[in-house]
């Protein structure tokens, strides 16, 4: 099976692979963000919690859009590198 088919079939997930590799900095920040999130939710009143949840959701969506664009750009650059090899 080609790498494109593997990617299409979901057998390759670059985002997941990056996040699950042993990365002490990532793991440390993940714990910190999770703890901060929980503490902040406890400290907020209901209207503030709703605003905070919207902020978190929108921030996550923004990150997904940026990651997708960077992923696509990576493929474009890879294709351009390949093209340059054969010039």
Secondary structure, DSSP 8 states (H G I E B T S, - for coil): --HHHHHHTTS--HHHHHHHS--HHHHHHHHHHHHHHHHHHHHS-HHHHHHHHHHHHHHHHHHHHHHHHHHHHHHHHHHHHHHHHT-
